[in-house]
């Protein structure tokens, strides 16, 4: 017996259309020496698609990855771990940090700090999905993002990098589990 796949909220075609639209917008901001930094693990699908879409829009960015971890199979640990640092120098260069989703903003904030401390001349951020601010008790999200492909609803989303305990990340669409 196999598990049923999550219901489709945003189809593969809609996902790709939003990535292309975002790349067209970003192409006005990307400088020739830009380094794209993918936040692993969830951001790899979006970062790959966005990098290719930027290339089609005439902007070829260098590529690197940063592996931060604040969750262990969807359970918050409360601490941010750097599991794999940047591999190339960003000193004096524009950086585009790419991730799958903006939730609390904690991972993105740390990634921006790492890029700035490494000497990036400018740091831009792009996510595929921005969820409604999840913070409570009058606290605000740790940071906002510069560019977003899709304003997501406050639902349990999976697919296109988003997971449920490691499952469903590779779905080419955004699905819901609630």
Backbone bond lengths (Angstrom), bond angles and torsions (degrees), N, CA, C in turn:
res aa  C-N    CA-C-N  psi(-1)  N-CA   C-N-CA  omega(-1)  CA-C   N-CA-C  phi
1 X - - - 1.449 - - 1.527 109.20 -
2 X 1.323 117.51 132.43 1.460 121.60 -179.75 1.520 109.92 -108.59
3 X 1.328 114.07 152.77 1.464 119.38 176.70 1.524 109.22 -72.63
4 X 1.309 116.32 143.46 1.455 120.83 175.24 1.525 108.30 -71.27
5 X 1.309 116.26 143.96 1.457 120.25 177.96 1.524 109.96 -72.59
6 X 1.331 116.69 151.53 1.464 120.11 178.93 1.529 111.72 -61.30
7 X 1.315 115.40 148.91 1.464 121.18 177.29 1.528 109.47 -63.32
8 X 1.329 116.45 142.49 1.467 122.32 -178.61 1.523 109.77 -78.37
9 X 1.326 115.29 126.05 1.458 121.11 173.34 1.525 110.32 -103.17
10 X 1.334 116.19 -39.79 1.456 122.42 178.58 1.529 106.36 -134.88
11 X 1.316 117.13 116.26 1.465 121.51 -173.95 1.534 111.77 -67.94
12 X 1.327 115.12 164.54 1.456 120.76 177.04 1.531 111.10 -56.80
13 X 1.317 117.53 -41.76 1.465 121.39 179.16 1.522 110.93 -64.58
14 X 1.342 117.07 -40.11 1.471 120.08 178.11 1.525 110.95 -67.37
15 X 1.330 116.76 -39.13 1.464 120.67 177.35 1.524 109.28 -59.34
16 X 1.326 117.09 -50.77 1.464 120.81 -177.18 1.530 111.73 -65.26
17 X 1.323 116.61 -35.93 1.462 120.12 176.79 1.521 111.98 -63.20
18 X 1.322 116.73 -40.50 1.470 120.61 178.90 1.530 111.31 -68.85
19 X 1.326 117.13 -36.25 1.463 120.66 177.51 1.525 109.89 -65.18
20 X 1.321 117.43 -43.62 1.466 121.91 179.13 1.520 110.96 -63.22
21 X 1.324 116.70 -43.48 1.466 120.84 178.29 1.525 110.88 -61.66
22 X 1.335 116.58 -42.26 1.461 120.69 178.76 1.533 110.66 -65.00
23 X 1.318 117.74 -42.13 1.465 120.92 178.79 1.526 110.94 -61.53
24 X 1.326 116.94 -40.10 1.463 120.09 177.97 1.527 110.78 -62.19
25 X 1.327 116.83 -40.56 1.463 121.57 177.10 1.533 110.49 -66.84
26 X 1.316 116.92 -47.26 1.464 122.00 -178.33 1.527 113.01 -63.90
27 X 1.307 117.29 -29.10 1.467 120.24 -175.62 1.530 111.83 -59.01
28 X 1.327 118.14 -23.64 1.465 121.56 176.46 1.529 112.22 -74.84
29 X 1.314 117.77 -16.17 1.462 122.41 -175.20 1.528 113.90 -108.69
30 X 1.319 117.04 -21.11 1.465 121.48 -174.49 1.521 110.65 -76.45
31 X 1.343 115.23 127.40 1.459 122.01 179.02 1.533 109.31 -91.58
32 X 1.333 116.94 160.75 1.477 120.07 -177.25 1.527 114.91 -59.03
33 X 1.320 118.98 -27.56 1.465 120.07 -176.68 1.531 112.77 -99.80
34 X 1.311 118.17 18.61 1.470 122.62 -175.18 1.534 112.44 -65.23
35 X 1.323 114.08 138.78 1.459 120.54 172.66 1.521 107.96 -112.51
36 X 1.309 116.35 121.83 1.456 121.62 175.20 1.517 109.09 -84.56
37 X 1.323 116.60 128.91 1.463 121.23 179.13 1.518 108.54 -116.65
38 X 1.308 114.92 117.19 1.459 122.12 178.66 1.518 108.84 -88.19
39 X 1.338 116.90 131.57 1.454 120.83 172.40 1.521 107.64 -88.02
40 X 1.324 114.00 118.70 1.460 120.78 -178.78 1.517 109.98 -87.52
41 X 1.282 118.87 148.66 1.437 128.16 10.63 1.522 110.61 -100.27
42 X 1.314 116.21 -32.40 1.454 120.43 -172.78 1.508 115.83 -61.54
43 X 1.318 118.41 -29.09 1.449 121.11 -174.67 1.512 115.59 -77.28
44 X 1.328 119.17 -7.67 1.460 121.06 -172.16 1.534 112.87 -62.89
45 X 1.315 118.56 -38.37 1.467 120.77 -179.11 1.524 110.17 -66.60
46 X 1.314 117.43 -47.90 1.462 121.97 179.49 1.525 110.59 -65.48
47 X 1.330 117.38 -45.69 1.464 120.62 -177.93 1.528 111.51 -61.27
48 X 1.319 117.01 -41.24 1.467 120.17 178.68 1.529 110.72 -64.08
49 X 1.327 116.27 -47.91 1.470 119.89 -179.29 1.528 111.61 -65.74
50 X 1.340 116.73 -41.22 1.463 119.64 -179.60 1.529 110.74 -67.55
51 X 1.313 117.71 -39.94 1.471 120.63 177.76 1.523 111.06 -60.65
52 X 1.329 116.95 -44.05 1.475 120.45 177.92 1.530 111.02 -65.65
53 X 1.331 117.46 -40.91 1.470 120.69 179.24 1.528 110.62 -66.07
54 X 1.337 117.06 -38.16 1.472 119.44 175.73 1.520 110.46 -63.88
55 X 1.326 117.08 -39.64 1.455 120.63 177.47 1.523 110.67 -60.45
56 X 1.325 116.57 -44.29 1.478 120.37 177.60 1.522 111.16 -63.06
57 X 1.350 116.92 -27.92 1.468 121.79 178.75 1.531 111.30 -86.51
58 X 1.342 117.05 6.50 1.454 120.96 176.08 1.524 115.03 91.31
59 X 1.310 118.16 12.33 1.468 122.18 -179.79 1.519 109.26 -121.11
60 X 1.316 115.89 108.42 1.456 120.67 179.71 1.526 108.01 -99.90
61 X 1.324 117.02 112.90 1.459 121.10 -178.61 1.526 110.30 -101.94
62 X 1.328 115.32 147.43 1.463 119.89 171.08 1.526 106.71 -69.28
63 X 1.322 117.65 163.24 1.460 120.09 -173.63 1.518 110.98 -131.78
64 X 1.329 115.76 136.16 1.455 122.49 175.00 1.523 106.80 -146.66
65 X 1.312 115.66 173.83 1.464 120.24 179.95 1.516 109.44 -140.78
66 X 1.303 114.51 153.49 1.454 122.97 177.03 1.518 106.05 -133.82
67 X 1.314 115.87 126.00 1.457 119.61 -177.52 1.516 108.97 -107.31
68 X 1.320 114.96 104.76 1.459 122.89 176.13 1.513 107.82 -108.37
69 X 1.318 116.29 151.09 1.450 119.15 179.68 1.517 110.30 -140.05
70 X 1.325 114.93 124.40 1.469 119.50 173.56 1.517 110.50 -126.04
71 X 1.310 115.70 0.91 1.461 120.90 -178.09 1.519 109.04 -130.92
72 X 1.296 116.19 151.07 1.459 121.99 172.40 1.517 106.86 -127.16
73 X 1.328 116.05 100.09 1.461 121.94 -175.54 1.523 111.78 51.88
74 X 1.321 115.66 50.91 1.468 127.10 174.15 1.521 114.20 74.59
75 X 1.329 118.73 13.75 1.460 120.81 175.58 1.517 108.12 -109.84
76 X 1.341 116.81 122.60 1.453 119.92 179.88 1.518 110.87 -62.62
77 X 1.323 115.50 134.09 1.452 119.68 177.85 1.521 111.15 -96.19
78 X 1.340 116.37 -19.69 1.446 120.35 -178.57 1.517 113.66 86.28
79 X 1.314 118.51 -12.12 1.455 122.51 179.75 1.521 109.37 -122.64
80 X 1.340 115.36 146.27 1.456 120.58 178.38 1.528 108.47 -100.71
81 X 1.301 116.11 121.99 1.454 121.59 179.40 1.524 109.45 -107.81
82 X 1.334 116.88 138.55 1.460 121.30 172.35 1.519 105.65 -96.08
83 X 1.330 115.60 103.93 1.465 120.11 -177.11 1.521 112.03 -84.82
84 X 1.329 117.53 -28.50 1.470 122.07 176.19 1.528 107.79 -151.72
85 X 1.342 116.86 121.82 1.467 120.85 -178.17 1.527 111.64 -80.84
86 X 1.324 115.16 176.59 1.462 121.17 175.43 1.524 109.78 -61.86
87 X 1.322 116.24 147.54 1.458 121.75 -178.53 1.527 112.81 -103.27
88 X 1.319 117.38 -18.88 1.473 119.47 -178.84 1.524 109.37 -123.30
89 X 1.301 115.88 156.43 1.455 121.63 179.83 1.534 110.35 -71.63
90 X 1.318 115.30 137.16 1.463 120.71 175.71 1.530 110.77 -111.22
91 X 1.324 116.68 2.93 1.458 120.69 -175.66 1.525 111.72 -56.74
92 X 1.330 114.89 125.84 1.457 121.67 178.51 1.513 114.89 73.41
93 X 1.318 117.27 9.49 1.463 120.30 -176.22 1.525 111.58 -117.67
94 X 1.306 115.00 154.56 1.465 121.10 172.83 1.524 108.54 -74.07
95 X 1.331 115.95 141.59 1.456 122.30 179.61 1.527 108.59 -123.93
96 X 1.316 115.77 137.00 1.463 122.64 172.43 1.522 107.01 -116.22
97 X 1.324 117.46 109.78 1.458 121.90 178.69 1.520 107.97 -90.44
98 X 1.348 115.72 126.86 1.460 122.08 -175.09 1.518 110.08 -119.60
99 X 1.338 115.92 132.14 1.461 120.63 178.56 1.517 109.52 -143.19
100 X 1.328 115.80 164.79 1.459 120.10 -177.41 1.523 112.88 -73.15
101 X 1.355 117.34 -42.56 1.462 119.10 -172.49 1.518 111.02 -146.75
102 X 1.316 116.15 145.57 1.460 122.32 170.09 1.516 106.42 -103.15
103 X 1.322 114.92 116.26 1.460 121.66 178.21 1.528 107.12 -115.74
104 X 1.320 118.55 -93.40 1.466 120.59 177.93 1.523 112.12 -79.78
105 X 1.332 117.31 -23.46 1.461 121.91 -177.69 1.515 114.11 88.89
106 X 1.325 118.35 -0.17 1.463 121.83 -175.88 1.529 112.27 -62.82
107 X 1.321 118.29 -49.14 1.469 121.47 -178.89 1.524 110.79 -64.12
108 X 1.310 116.74 -44.37 1.455 120.95 -178.64 1.528 110.76 -63.79
109 X 1.328 117.17 -39.94 1.464 121.19 179.02 1.522 110.52 -62.06
110 X 1.325 117.73 -45.80 1.462 121.68 178.85 1.532 110.30 -63.45
111 X 1.323 117.61 -42.43 1.461 121.04 179.31 1.529 111.24 -61.32
112 X 1.316 116.91 -41.46 1.469 120.83 178.00 1.526 110.53 -63.90
113 X 1.320 116.60 -42.61 1.462 120.74 178.52 1.529 110.68 -62.19
114 X 1.317 117.29 -41.82 1.470 121.45 178.71 1.530 109.92 -61.70
115 X 1.334 117.44 -45.06 1.468 121.13 -179.41 1.529 111.30 -64.77
116 X 1.327 116.85 -42.45 1.474 119.99 178.97 1.527 110.90 -65.60
117 X 1.335 116.96 -43.86 1.470 120.75 178.72 1.523 111.46 -63.38
118 X 1.324 117.21 -27.47 1.466 121.78 178.05 1.524 111.76 -83.25
119 X 1.341 117.73 0.44 1.453 121.64 173.78 1.511 117.05 96.31
120 X 1.331 118.20 15.49 1.469 119.52 177.76 1.530 109.60 -58.90
121 X 1.313 116.45 138.80 1.464 120.30 179.61 1.523 111.90 -78.29
122 X 1.317 116.54 -26.61 1.467 122.30 179.61 1.521 107.72 -154.50
123 X 1.327 116.50 139.99 1.457 120.95 178.04 1.522 108.94 -123.84
124 X 1.333 115.33 119.35 1.463 122.38 174.21 1.519 107.83 -109.66
125 X 1.319 116.64 152.09 1.462 120.88 178.52 1.520 110.25 -126.47
126 X 1.329 115.04 142.12 1.463 121.05 177.65 1.523 108.79 -142.03
127 X 1.313 115.73 134.74 1.465 121.32 175.70 1.518 108.55 -128.46
128 X 1.319 114.67 155.77 1.458 116.81 174.22 1.523 109.90 -72.46
129 X 1.330 117.22 -49.94 1.468 120.89 -174.70 1.523 110.85 -123.62
130 X 1.324 115.71 139.36 1.456 121.75 171.78 1.524 106.95 -116.05
131 X 1.335 114.74 117.11 1.458 120.03 177.55 1.522 109.16 -84.79
132 X 1.319 118.09 158.48 1.460 119.53 174.64 1.526 109.43 -57.61
133 X 1.328 117.00 147.46 1.463 121.66 -177.00 1.522 109.85 -56.27
134 X 1.348 116.65 119.29 1.463 120.44 -175.53 1.530 114.22 -87.54
135 X 1.322 117.57 -2.76 1.452 119.96 -173.78 1.528 110.94 -69.94
136 X 1.322 114.18 151.29 1.461 120.83 -177.85 1.522 109.71 -124.11
137 X 1.309 116.24 175.12 1.467 122.47 176.84 1.526 112.06 57.61
138 X 1.318 117.36 43.46 1.466 124.64 177.40 1.528 114.06 64.11
139 X 1.337 117.67 11.48 1.463 120.41 174.62 1.523 107.91 -83.19
140 X 1.311 114.55 151.46 1.460 119.42 177.24 1.515 109.60 -110.96
141 X 1.313 115.72 159.19 1.462 123.17 174.88 1.528 108.27 -49.45
142 X 1.323 117.26 147.20 1.461 121.07 -175.60 1.522 113.41 -65.44
143 X 1.320 116.95 -27.18 1.469 120.97 174.97 1.522 109.29 -164.78
144 X 1.294 115.42 163.37 1.458 121.20 174.46 1.523 108.00 -105.62
145 X 1.292 115.29 167.87 1.458 121.72 -177.67 1.526 109.10 -105.39
146 X 1.343 115.73 151.35 1.463 120.08 179.48 1.526 112.19 -75.95
147 X 1.341 116.64 -39.89 1.462 121.14 -175.58 1.525 109.61 -136.29
148 X 1.315 115.53 138.52 1.465 121.21 -177.82 1.522 108.73 -139.76
149 X 1.319 116.54 134.03 1.466 121.27 179.98 1.525 112.54 -82.65
150 X 1.349 116.75 -29.43 1.467 119.12 -172.80 1.520 110.66 -153.08
151 X 1.323 116.07 130.41 1.465 122.62 174.46 1.526 106.99 -85.98
152 X 1.314 115.70 107.23 1.468 121.47 -174.00 1.523 111.54 -86.68
153 X 1.314 115.96 151.79 1.465 119.75 174.53 1.528 110.67 -78.52
154 X 1.301 116.20 166.20 1.477 122.03 178.04 1.528 108.42 -81.90
155 X 1.320 115.39 74.11 1.462 122.32 -179.97 1.521 108.72 -133.11
156 X 1.313 116.99 169.50 1.460 122.13 179.39 1.523 107.44 -85.12
157 X 1.334 115.84 97.36 1.456 122.59 -173.31 1.525 111.39 -95.67
158 X 1.318 115.92 144.62 1.458 123.02 174.10 1.524 108.47 -140.11
159 X 1.321 114.72 163.61 1.459 120.48 178.81 1.515 111.13 97.01
160 X 1.317 115.15 158.61 1.459 123.15 179.08 1.536 111.19 51.23
161 X 1.341 115.01 44.01 1.455 121.73 178.10 1.512 114.02 103.55
162 X 1.314 117.17 -27.26 1.467 121.36 -179.82 1.525 108.72 -81.50
163 X 1.334 115.56 138.95 1.455 117.77 -172.61 1.520 113.45 -131.06
164 X 1.302 114.08 171.48 1.458 123.62 172.15 1.527 105.70 -129.47
165 X 1.329 116.00 93.89 1.452 119.71 -177.59 1.512 113.33 60.51
166 X 1.327 117.01 35.49 1.455 121.64 179.64 1.522 114.64 91.50
167 X 1.321 117.90 -11.13 1.471 121.21 -179.90 1.529 111.03 -92.21
168 X 1.305 115.22 154.52 1.463 125.89 171.48 1.533 115.63 75.81
169 X 1.335 120.06 -0.59 1.468 121.06 -178.74 1.525 112.43 -55.91
170 X 1.319 117.21 -38.59 1.452 121.35 -172.56 1.529 115.06 -83.07
171 X 1.325 117.05 1.16 1.468 117.86 175.62 1.517 108.69 -60.01
172 X 1.320 119.18 138.07 1.464 120.92 -178.47 1.527 113.13 -81.56
173 X 1.306 116.91 1.41 1.461 122.61 179.99 1.519 109.00 -126.70
174 X 1.335 116.11 171.20 1.471 121.34 173.02 1.520 107.05 -96.66
175 X 1.319 115.04 123.34 1.442 121.11 178.47 1.524 111.12 -115.48
176 X 1.315 115.50 171.25 1.472 120.76 178.78 1.524 109.26 -125.81
177 X 1.329 113.87 146.09 1.462 120.27 177.89 1.520 112.44 -112.42
178 X 1.328 118.31 -2.30 1.467 119.82 -179.83 1.504 111.82 -97.03
